């Protein structure tokens, strides 16, 4: 069982077999399930017609929650990057984990070639 299928099983009414069929049909995220709507899901073999509306509603709710979590995380990372950028100028050792991968290419102002420290 793949991670996609495990993720889809968070929706009540979707088991292992139905999760596999949804993934094969291209409905592998909550967003895609919500966008497919009731008519799109009724075409999938093994889908209970009485639970289609509930599945679409749950998928929409989970997709909304995921988008909100993603937006919140982006804002947290932006704030951390800004804070670390200020600290990095003061003392690079404080923000060692936040240094960019190519930090040697981005030399800060005041860097001297002859010096081993900046």
The 8 nearest C-alpha neighbors of each residue, nearest first, counted from 0:
[[1, 4, 2, 5, 15, 3, 19, 18],
 [0, 2, 4, 3, 5, 6, 19, 18],
 [1, 3, 5, 4, 6, 0, 7, 8],
 [4, 2, 6, 1, 5, 7, 27, 22],
 [3, 5, 7, 18, 1, 6, 2, 19],
 [6, 4, 2, 8, 3, 7, 1, 0],
 [5, 7, 3, 4, 8, 9, 2, 28],
 [8, 6, 4, 9, 5, 18, 10, 3],
 [9, 7, 10, 5, 13, 6, 14, 4],
 [10, 8, 7, 6, 11, 5, 13, 12],
 [11, 9, 8, 13, 7, 12, 57, 54],
 [12, 10, 13, 9, 8, 54, 57, 14],
 [11, 13, 10, 14, 54, 50, 8, 53],
 [14, 12, 8, 11, 17, 10, 18, 15],
 [13, 15, 17, 16, 8, 18, 12, 11],
 [14, 16, 18, 17, 19, 13, 4, 8],
 [17, 15, 19, 18, 14, 20, 13, 45],
 [16, 18, 20, 19, 14, 13, 15, 21],
 [19, 17, 4, 21, 15, 16, 20, 7],
 [18, 20, 22, 16, 17, 21, 4, 23],
 [21, 19, 17, 23, 22, 18, 24, 16],
 [20, 22, 24, 18, 26, 23, 19, 17],
 [21, 23, 27, 25, 19, 26, 24, 20],
 [24, 22, 20, 25, 21, 19, 26, 27],
 [25, 23, 21, 22, 26, 20, 43, 27],
 [26, 24, 22, 23, 27, 21, 31, 28],
 [27, 25, 21, 22, 31, 32, 24, 28],
 [26, 28, 22, 25, 3, 21, 31, 29],
 [29, 27, 31, 30, 26, 32, 7, 3],
 [28, 30, 58, 32, 62, 31, 33, 61],
 [29, 31, 33, 28, 62, 32, 34, 59],
 [32, 30, 34, 26, 28, 33, 29, 35],
 [31, 33, 29, 35, 34, 26, 30, 58],
 [32, 34, 59, 55, 30, 31, 58, 36],
 [33, 35, 31, 36, 32, 30, 59, 55],
 [36, 34, 39, 32, 33, 31, 40, 37],
 [37, 35, 34, 33, 39, 38, 55, 40],
 [36, 38, 40, 39, 51, 52, 41, 55],
 [39, 37, 41, 40, 36, 42, 35, 51],
 [38, 40, 35, 36, 37, 41, 42, 43],
 [39, 41, 37, 42, 38, 43, 36, 35],
 [40, 42, 38, 43, 39, 37, 46, 48],
 [41, 43, 40, 39, 44, 38, 46, 37],
 [44, 42, 41, 40, 46, 45, 20, 21],
 [43, 45, 46, 42, 20, 41, 17, 47],
 [44, 46, 47, 43, 17, 20, 16, 41],
 [47, 45, 44, 43, 48, 41, 40, 17],
 [46, 48, 49, 50, 45, 51, 41, 12],
 [49, 47, 51, 50, 46, 41, 52, 37],
 [48, 50, 47, 51, 52, 53, 46, 54],
 [51, 49, 53, 47, 48, 52, 54, 12],
 [52, 50, 54, 48, 53, 49, 37, 55],
 [51, 53, 55, 54, 50, 37, 56, 49],
 [54, 52, 56, 50, 51, 55, 57, 49],
 [53, 55, 51, 57, 56, 52, 58, 50],
 [56, 54, 33, 58, 52, 53, 57, 59],
 [55, 57, 53, 59, 54, 58, 52, 60],
 [58, 56, 60, 54, 59, 55, 53, 61],
 [57, 59, 29, 55, 61, 60, 33, 56],
 [60, 58, 33, 62, 56, 57, 61, 63],
 [59, 61, 57, 63, 58, 62, 64, 56],
 [62, 60, 64, 58, 63, 59, 65, 57],
 [63, 61, 59, 65, 29, 30, 64, 60],
 [62, 64, 60, 66, 61, 65, 59, 67],
 [65, 63, 61, 67, 62, 66, 68, 60],
 [64, 66, 68, 62, 67, 63, 61, 69],
 [67, 65, 69, 63, 68, 64, 70, 62],
 [66, 68, 64, 70, 69, 65, 71, 63],
 [69, 67, 65, 71, 66, 70, 72, 64],
 [68, 70, 66, 72, 67, 71, 65, 73],
 [71, 69, 67, 73, 72, 68, 66, 74],
 [70, 72, 68, 74, 69, 73, 67, 75],
 [73, 71, 75, 69, 74, 70, 68, 76],
 [74, 72, 76, 70, 75, 71, 77, 69],
 [73, 75, 77, 71, 72, 76, 78, 70],
 [76, 74, 72, 78, 73, 77, 79, 71],
 [75, 77, 79, 73, 78, 74, 80, 72],
 [76, 78, 74, 80, 79, 75, 73, 81],
 [77, 79, 81, 75, 76, 80, 82, 74],
 [80, 78, 76, 82, 81, 77, 83, 75],
 [81, 79, 83, 77, 82, 78, 84, 76],
 [80, 82, 84, 78, 79, 83, 77, 85],
 [83, 81, 79, 85, 84, 80, 78, 86],
 [82, 84, 86, 80, 85, 81, 87, 79],
 [85, 83, 87, 81, 82, 86, 80, 88],
 [84, 86, 82, 83, 87, 88, 81, 89],
 [87, 85, 83, 89, 88, 84, 90, 82],
 [88, 86, 91, 84, 90, 89, 85, 83],
 [87, 89, 86, 85, 90, 91, 84, 107],
 [88, 90, 86, 87, 91, 85, 93, 84],
 [89, 91, 87, 92, 88, 93, 86, 94],
 [92, 90, 87, 93, 94, 95, 88, 89],
 [91, 93, 95, 90, 94, 87, 96, 86],
 [94, 92, 91, 95, 90, 87, 86, 83],
 [93, 95, 97, 92, 96, 91, 87, 83],
 [96, 94, 92, 97, 98, 93, 91, 87],
 [95, 97, 94, 98, 93, 99, 92, 83],
 [96, 98, 94, 95, 99, 83, 80, 84],
 [97, 99, 95, 96, 102, 100, 94, 91],
 [100, 98, 102, 101, 97, 96, 103, 105],
 [99, 101, 102, 98, 103, 97, 104, 96],
 [100, 102, 99, 103, 104, 105, 98, 106],
 [103, 101, 99, 105, 104, 100, 98, 106],
 [104, 102, 105, 101, 106, 100, 99, 107],
 [105, 103, 102, 101, 106, 100, 107, 99],
 [106, 104, 102, 103, 107, 101, 99, 108],
 [105, 107, 104, 103, 110, 108, 102, 109],
 [108, 106, 110, 109, 105, 88, 117, 102],
 [107, 109, 110, 106, 111, 117, 88, 105],
 [108, 110, 107, 111, 117, 106, 112, 114],
 [109, 111, 117, 108, 107, 106, 112, 114],
 [112, 110, 114, 113, 109, 117, 116, 115],
 [111, 113, 114, 110, 115, 117, 116, 109],
 [114, 112, 111, 115, 116, 110, 117, 109],
 [113, 115, 116, 111, 112, 117, 110, 109],
 [114, 116, 113, 117, 112, 111, 110, 103],
 [117, 115, 114, 110, 111, 113, 112, 91],
 [116, 110, 111, 114, 115, 109, 107, 106]]
